[in-house]
């Protein structure tokens, strides 16, 4: 029983460590995406937006920059 509890504690600690690392990476990714968007916006051409419509009766419309992928919400 003690072995199982020890293994469980180790797994919980590892899980928490991985979640912290994931959160750090997620924040970095958001910053980089923001920088990419800003650089594209300030470039010579600026954003070049494309509009796509899903096929089907209730097709949604998506608008995004073909250069950097910035999606207009």
Backbone atoms as SQL, in Angstrom:
CREATE TABLE atoms (id INTEGER PRIMARY KEY, chain TEXT, resi INTEGER, resn TEXT, atom TEXT, x REAL, y REAL, z REAL);
INSERT INTO atoms VALUES
  (1, 'A', 1, 'UNK', 'N', 0.825, -1.193, 0.000),
  (2, 'A', 1, 'UNK', 'CA', 0.000, 0.000, 0.000),
  (3, 'A', 1, 'UNK', 'C', 0.867, 1.253, 0.000),
  (4, 'A', 2, 'UNK', 'N', 1.944, 1.232, 0.811),
  (5, 'A', 2, 'UNK', 'CA', 2.835, 2.387, 0.884),
  (6, 'A', 2, 'UNK', 'C', 3.483, 2.683, -0.465),
  (7, 'A', 3, 'UNK', 'N', 3.838, 1.620, -1.168),
  (8, 'A', 3, 'UNK', 'CA', 4.440, 1.764, -2.498),
  (9, 'A', 3, 'UNK', 'C', 3.505, 2.518, -3.442),
  (10, 'A', 4, 'UNK', 'N', 2.241, 2.136, -3.403),
  (11, 'A', 4, 'UNK', 'CA', 1.257, 2.768, -4.284),
  (12, 'A', 4, 'UNK', 'C', 1.058, 4.241, -3.937),
  (13, 'A', 5, 'UNK', 'N', 1.018, 4.545, -2.656),
  (14, 'A', 5, 'UNK', 'CA', 0.852, 5.936, -2.240),
  (15, 'A', 5, 'UNK', 'C', 2.066, 6.775, -2.635),
  (16, 'A', 6, 'UNK', 'N', 3.257, 6.187, -2.492),
  (17, 'A', 6, 'UNK', 'CA', 4.482, 6.878, -2.894),
  (18, 'A', 6, 'UNK', 'C', 4.457, 7.151, -4.400),
  (19, 'A', 7, 'UNK', 'N', 4.082, 6.138, -5.165),
  (20, 'A', 7, 'UNK', 'CA', 4.020, 6.298, -6.621),
  (21, 'A', 7, 'UNK', 'C', 2.989, 7.360, -7.007),
  (22, 'A', 8, 'UNK', 'N', 1.867, 7.366, -6.303),
  (23, 'A', 8, 'UNK', 'CA', 0.824, 8.358, -6.572),
  (24, 'A', 8, 'UNK', 'C', 1.349, 9.768, -6.296),
  (25, 'A', 9, 'UNK', 'N', 2.024, 9.964, -5.154),
  (26, 'A', 9, 'UNK', 'CA', 2.596, 11.275, -4.823),
  (27, 'A', 9, 'UNK', 'C', 3.581, 11.730, -5.895),
  (28, 'A', 10, 'UNK', 'N', 4.432, 10.814, -6.344),
  (29, 'A', 10, 'UNK', 'CA', 5.414, 11.135, -7.372),
  (30, 'A', 10, 'UNK', 'C', 4.725, 11.551, -8.681),
  (31, 'A', 11, 'UNK', 'N', 3.674, 10.828, -9.019),
  (32, 'A', 11, 'UNK', 'CA', 2.937, 11.155, -10.244),
  (33, 'A', 11, 'UNK', 'C', 2.236, 12.512, -10.125),
  (34, 'A', 12, 'UNK', 'N', 1.672, 12.806, -8.976),
  (35, 'A', 12, 'UNK', 'CA', 1.008, 14.087, -8.755),
  (36, 'A', 12, 'UNK', 'C', 2.027, 15.220, -8.846),
  (37, 'A', 13, 'UNK', 'N', 3.208, 15.033, -8.252),
  (38, 'A', 13, 'UNK', 'CA', 4.257, 16.051, -8.326),
  (39, 'A', 13, 'UNK', 'C', 4.702, 16.274, -9.758),
  (40, 'A', 14, 'UNK', 'N', 4.881, 15.194, -10.499),
  (41, 'A', 14, 'UNK', 'CA', 5.294, 15.292, -11.903),
  (42, 'A', 14, 'UNK', 'C', 4.224, 16.012, -12.721),
  (43, 'A', 15, 'UNK', 'N', 2.967, 15.678, -12.454),
  (44, 'A', 15, 'UNK', 'CA', 1.855, 16.314, -13.150),
  (45, 'A', 15, 'UNK', 'C', 1.855, 17.820, -12.895),
  (46, 'A', 16, 'UNK', 'N', 2.036, 18.222, -11.652),
  (47, 'A', 16, 'UNK', 'CA', 2.045, 19.641, -11.302),
  (48, 'A', 16, 'UNK', 'C', 3.220, 20.358, -11.962),
  (49, 'A', 17, 'UNK', 'N', 4.384, 19.702, -12.003),
  (50, 'A', 17, 'UNK', 'CA', 5.555, 20.276, -12.661),
  (51, 'A', 17, 'UNK', 'C', 5.288, 20.482, -14.157),
  (52, 'A', 18, 'UNK', 'N', 4.703, 19.474, -14.786),
  (53, 'A', 18, 'UNK', 'CA', 4.392, 19.567, -16.219),
  (54, 'A', 18, 'UNK', 'C', 3.354, 20.653, -16.491),
  (55, 'A', 19, 'UNK', 'N', 2.385, 20.801, -15.606),
  (56, 'A', 19, 'UNK', 'CA', 1.376, 21.854, -15.769),
  (57, 'A', 19, 'UNK', 'C', 2.005, 23.240, -15.656),
  (58, 'A', 20, 'UNK', 'N', 2.952, 23.398, -14.730),
  (59, 'A', 20, 'UNK', 'CA', 3.660, 24.683, -14.610),
  (60, 'A', 20, 'UNK', 'C', 4.437, 24.980, -15.889),
  (61, 'A', 21, 'UNK', 'N', 5.149, 23.984, -16.403),
  (62, 'A', 21, 'UNK', 'CA', 5.902, 24.154, -17.647),
  (63, 'A', 21, 'UNK', 'C', 4.966, 24.500, -18.807),
  (64, 'A', 22, 'UNK', 'N', 3.828, 23.818, -18.868),
  (65, 'A', 22, 'UNK', 'CA', 2.843, 24.080, -19.909),
  (66, 'A', 22, 'UNK', 'C', 2.350, 25.524, -19.839),
  (67, 'A', 23, 'UNK', 'N', 2.070, 26.005, -18.640),
  (68, 'A', 23, 'UNK', 'CA', 1.579, 27.376, -18.479),
  (69, 'A', 23, 'UNK', 'C', 2.626, 28.391, -18.910),
  (70, 'A', 24, 'UNK', 'N', 3.891, 28.124, -18.594),
  (71, 'A', 24, 'UNK', 'CA', 4.975, 29.018, -19.021),
  (72, 'A', 24, 'UNK', 'C', 5.044, 29.048, -20.544),
  (73, 'A', 25, 'UNK', 'N', 4.997, 27.882, -21.169),
  (74, 'A', 25, 'UNK', 'CA', 5.041, 27.810, -22.637),
  (75, 'A', 25, 'UNK', 'C', 3.838, 28.510, -23.256),
  (76, 'A', 26, 'UNK', 'N', 2.679, 28.347, -22.666),
  (77, 'A', 26, 'UNK', 'CA', 1.457, 28.971, -23.175),
  (78, 'A', 26, 'UNK', 'C', 1.580, 30.493, -23.152),
  (79, 'A', 27, 'UNK', 'N', 2.118, 31.049, -22.059),
  (80, 'A', 27, 'UNK', 'CA', 2.308, 32.501, -21.966),
  (81, 'A', 27, 'UNK', 'C', 3.312, 32.991, -23.014),
  (82, 'A', 28, 'UNK', 'N', 4.413, 32.231, -23.201),
  (83, 'A', 28, 'UNK', 'CA', 5.403, 32.590, -24.216),
  (84, 'A', 28, 'UNK', 'C', 4.786, 32.566, -25.605),
  (85, 'A', 29, 'UNK', 'N', 3.988, 31.561, -25.877),
  (86, 'A', 29, 'UNK', 'CA', 3.338, 31.431, -27.175),
  (87, 'A', 29, 'UNK', 'C', 2.408, 32.609, -27.453),
  (88, 'A', 30, 'UNK', 'N', 1.656, 33.026, -26.446),
  (89, 'A', 30, 'UNK', 'CA', 0.754, 34.168, -26.598),
  (90, 'A', 30, 'UNK', 'C', 1.544, 35.429, -26.894),
  (91, 'A', 31, 'UNK', 'N', 2.675, 35.625, -26.198),
  (92, 'A', 31, 'UNK', 'CA', 3.509, 36.797, -26.454),
  (93, 'A', 31, 'UNK', 'C', 4.069, 36.785, -27.873),
  (94, 'A', 32, 'UNK', 'N', 4.562, 35.630, -28.316),
  (95, 'A', 32, 'UNK', 'CA', 5.140, 35.526, -29.651),
  (96, 'A', 32, 'UNK', 'C', 4.079, 35.764, -30.714),
  (97, 'A', 33, 'UNK', 'N', 2.886, 35.199, -30.539),
  (98, 'A', 33, 'UNK', 'CA', 1.807, 35.418, -31.503),
  (99, 'A', 33, 'UNK', 'C', 1.450, 36.902, -31.583),
  (100, 'A', 34, 'UNK', 'N', 1.456, 37.570, -30.448),
  (101, 'A', 34, 'UNK', 'CA', 1.163, 38.998, -30.417),
  (102, 'A', 34, 'UNK', 'C', 2.245, 39.785, -31.152),
  (103, 'A', 35, 'UNK', 'N', 3.510, 39.420, -30.941),
  (104, 'A', 35, 'UNK', 'CA', 4.608, 40.086, -31.641),
  (105, 'A', 35, 'UNK', 'C', 4.516, 39.882, -33.152),
  (106, 'A', 36, 'UNK', 'N', 4.195, 38.658, -33.569),
  (107, 'A', 36, 'UNK', 'CA', 4.042, 38.363, -34.997),
  (108, 'A', 36, 'UNK', 'C', 2.944, 39.233, -35.589),
  (109, 'A', 37, 'UNK', 'N', 1.825, 39.325, -34.892),
  (110, 'A', 37, 'UNK', 'CA', 0.705, 40.148, -35.364),
  (111, 'A', 37, 'UNK', 'C', 1.122, 41.604, -35.484),
  (112, 'A', 38, 'UNK', 'N', 1.833, 42.126, -34.482),
  (113, 'A', 38, 'UNK', 'CA', 2.262, 43.524, -34.497),
  (114, 'A', 38, 'UNK', 'C', 3.237, 43.806, -35.635),
  (115, 'A', 39, 'UNK', 'N', 4.194, 42.891, -35.852),
  (116, 'A', 39, 'UNK', 'CA', 5.169, 43.074, -36.923),
  (117, 'A', 39, 'UNK', 'C', 4.465, 43.057, -38.279),
  (118, 'A', 40, 'UNK', 'N', 3.536, 42.146, -38.456),
  (119, 'A', 40, 'UNK', 'CA', 2.791, 42.063, -39.715),
  (120, 'A', 40, 'UNK', 'C', 1.992, 43.337, -39.938),
  (121, 'A', 41, 'UNK', 'N', 1.334, 43.808, -38.883),
  (122, 'A', 41, 'UNK', 'CA', 0.496, 45.007, -38.975),
  (123, 'A', 41, 'UNK', 'C', 1.321, 46.230, -39.372),
  (124, 'A', 42, 'UNK', 'N', 2.559, 46.310, -38.870),
  (125, 'A', 42, 'UNK', 'CA', 3.412, 47.469, -39.137),
  (126, 'A', 42, 'UNK', 'C', 4.268, 47.297, -40.393),
  (127, 'A', 43, 'UNK', 'N', 4.163, 46.150, -41.048),
  (128, 'A', 43, 'UNK', 'CA', 4.971, 45.913, -42.243),
  (129, 'A', 43, 'UNK', 'C', 4.452, 46.759, -43.405),
  (130, 'A', 44, 'UNK', 'N', 5.204, 46.731, -44.485),
  (131, 'A', 44, 'UNK', 'CA', 4.869, 47.535, -45.666),
  (132, 'A', 44, 'UNK', 'C', 3.458, 47.231, -46.186),
  (133, 'A', 45, 'UNK', 'N', 3.105, 45.964, -46.215),
  (134, 'A', 45, 'UNK', 'CA', 1.790, 45.586, -46.744),
  (135, 'A', 45, 'UNK', 'C', 0.705, 45.585, -45.683),
  (136, 'A', 46, 'UNK', 'N', 1.103, 45.478, -44.420),
  (137, 'A', 46, 'UNK', 'CA', 0.108, 45.340, -43.359),
  (138, 'A', 46, 'UNK', 'C', -0.575, 43.982, -43.475),
  (139, 'A', 47, 'UNK', 'N', -1.643, 43.817, -42.750),
  (140, 'A', 47, 'UNK', 'CA', -2.387, 42.548, -42.837),
  (141, 'A', 47, 'UNK', 'C', -3.088, 42.473, -44.192),
  (142, 'A', 48, 'UNK', 'N', -3.098, 41.264, -44.739),
  (143, 'A', 48, 'UNK', 'CA', -3.868, 40.996, -45.955),
  (144, 'A', 48, 'UNK', 'C', -4.930, 39.977, -45.550),
  (145, 'A', 49, 'UNK', 'N', -6.149, 40.469, -45.383),
  (146, 'A', 49, 'UNK', 'CA', -7.205, 39.616, -44.853),
  (147, 'A', 49, 'UNK', 'C', -7.900, 38.812, -45.938),
  (148, 'A', 50, 'UNK', 'N', -8.212, 37.581, -45.586),
  (149, 'A', 50, 'UNK', 'CA', -8.944, 36.666, -46.452),
  (150, 'A', 50, 'UNK', 'C', -10.181, 36.224, -45.679),
  (151, 'A', 51, 'UNK', 'N', -11.282, 36.113, -46.379),
  (152, 'A', 51, 'UNK', 'CA', -12.519, 35.668, -45.744),
  (153, 'A', 51, 'UNK', 'C', -12.900, 34.315, -46.324),
  (154, 'A', 52, 'UNK', 'N', -13.136, 33.358, -45.456),
  (155, 'A', 52, 'UNK', 'CA', -13.555, 32.027, -45.885),
  (156, 'A', 52, 'UNK', 'C', -14.885, 31.688, -45.231),
  (157, 'A', 53, 'UNK', 'N', -15.702, 31.002, -45.985),
  (158, 'A', 53, 'UNK', 'CA', -17.013, 30.587, -45.482),
  (159, 'A', 53, 'UNK', 'C', -17.069, 29.066, -45.517),
  (160, 'A', 54, 'UNK', 'N', -17.440, 28.478, -44.383),
  (161, 'A', 54, 'UNK', 'CA', -17.591, 27.028, -44.328),
  (162, 'A', 54, 'UNK', 'C', -18.743, 26.608, -45.227),
  (163, 'A', 55, 'UNK', 'N', -18.595, 25.457, -45.830),
  (164, 'A', 55, 'UNK', 'CA', -19.686, 24.949, -46.644),
  (165, 'A', 55, 'UNK', 'C', -20.759, 24.368, -45.743),
  (166, 'A', 56, 'UNK', 'N', -21.955, 24.353, -46.223),
  (167, 'A', 56, 'UNK', 'CA', -23.071, 23.810, -45.467),
  (168, 'A', 56, 'UNK', 'C', -24.129, 24.865, -45.218),
  (169, 'A', 57, 'UNK', 'N', -25.242, 24.442, -44.697),
  (170, 'A', 57, 'UNK', 'CA', -26.377, 25.329, -44.502),
  (171, 'A', 57, 'UNK', 'C', -26.073, 26.441, -43.504),
  (172, 'A', 58, 'UNK', 'N', -25.280, 26.151, -42.479),
  (173, 'A', 58, 'UNK', 'CA', -24.987, 27.148, -41.453),
  (174, 'A', 58, 'UNK', 'C', -23.506, 27.518, -41.444),
  (175, 'A', 59, 'UNK', 'N', -22.911, 27.619, -42.616),
  (176, 'A', 59, 'UNK', 'CA', -21.483, 27.893, -42.729),
  (177, 'A', 59, 'UNK', 'C', -21.069, 29.167, -42.015),
  (178, 'A', 60, 'UNK', 'N', -20.065, 29.047, -41.171),
  (179, 'A', 60, 'UNK', 'CA', -19.543, 30.218, -40.465),
  (180, 'A', 60, 'UNK', 'C', -18.538, 30.931, -41.360),
  (181, 'A', 61, 'UNK', 'N', -18.368, 32.222, -41.124),
  (182, 'A', 61, 'UNK', 'CA', -17.406, 33.010, -41.875),
  (183, 'A', 61, 'UNK', 'C', -16.192, 33.274, -40.998),
  (184, 'A', 62, 'UNK', 'N', -15.002, 33.022, -41.547),
  (185, 'A', 62, 'UNK', 'CA', -13.745, 33.267, -40.840),
  (186, 'A', 62, 'UNK', 'C', -12.933, 34.279, -41.628),
  (187, 'A', 63, 'UNK', 'N', -12.382, 35.263, -40.944),
  (188, 'A', 63, 'UNK', 'CA', -11.524, 36.261, -41.570),
  (189, 'A', 63, 'UNK', 'C', -10.164, 36.202, -40.878),
  (190, 'A', 64, 'UNK', 'N', -9.112, 36.041, -41.690),
  (191, 'A', 64, 'UNK', 'CA', -7.773, 35.945, -41.125),
  (192, 'A', 64, 'UNK', 'C', -6.754, 36.543, -42.089),
  (193, 'A', 65, 'UNK', 'N', -5.585, 36.903, -41.553),
  (194, 'A', 65, 'UNK', 'CA', -4.502, 37.457, -42.354),
  (195, 'A', 65, 'UNK', 'C', -3.773, 36.305, -43.030),
  (196, 'A', 66, 'UNK', 'N', -3.581, 36.410, -44.335),
  (197, 'A', 66, 'UNK', 'CA', -2.914, 35.324, -45.048),
  (198, 'A', 66, 'UNK', 'C', -1.411, 35.316, -44.782),
  (199, 'A', 67, 'UNK', 'N', -0.861, 36.398, -44.241),
  (200, 'A', 67, 'UNK', 'CA', 0.569, 36.466, -43.958),
  (201, 'A', 67, 'UNK', 'C', 0.886, 35.875, -42.580),
  (202, 'A', 68, 'UNK', 'N', 0.216, 36.364, -41.550),
  (203, 'A', 68, 'UNK', 'CA', 0.569, 35.955, -40.184),
  (204, 'A', 68, 'UNK', 'C', -0.469, 35.047, -39.525),
  (205, 'A', 69, 'UNK', 'N', -1.625, 34.889, -40.130),
  (206, 'A', 69, 'UNK', 'CA', -2.644, 34.014, -39.564),
  (207, 'A', 69, 'UNK', 'C', -3.534, 34.655, -38.522),
  (208, 'A', 70, 'UNK', 'N', -3.350, 35.971, -38.267),
  (209, 'A', 70, 'UNK', 'CA', -4.183, 36.668, -37.272),
  (210, 'A', 70, 'UNK', 'C', -5.649, 36.533, -37.664),
  (211, 'A', 71, 'UNK', 'N', -6.449, 36.041, -36.720),
  (212, 'A', 71, 'UNK', 'CA', -7.866, 35.829, -36.991),
  (213, 'A', 71, 'UNK', 'C', -8.682, 36.956, -36.377),
  (214, 'A', 72, 'UNK', 'N', -9.556, 37.546, -37.190),
  (215, 'A', 72, 'UNK', 'CA', -10.446, 38.605, -36.719),
  (216, 'A', 72, 'UNK', 'C', -11.616, 37.935, -36.028),
  (217, 'A', 73, 'UNK', 'N', -11.866, 38.321, -34.795),
  (218, 'A', 73, 'UNK', 'CA', -12.938, 37.689, -34.010),
  (219, 'A', 73, 'UNK', 'C', -14.176, 38.552, -34.056);
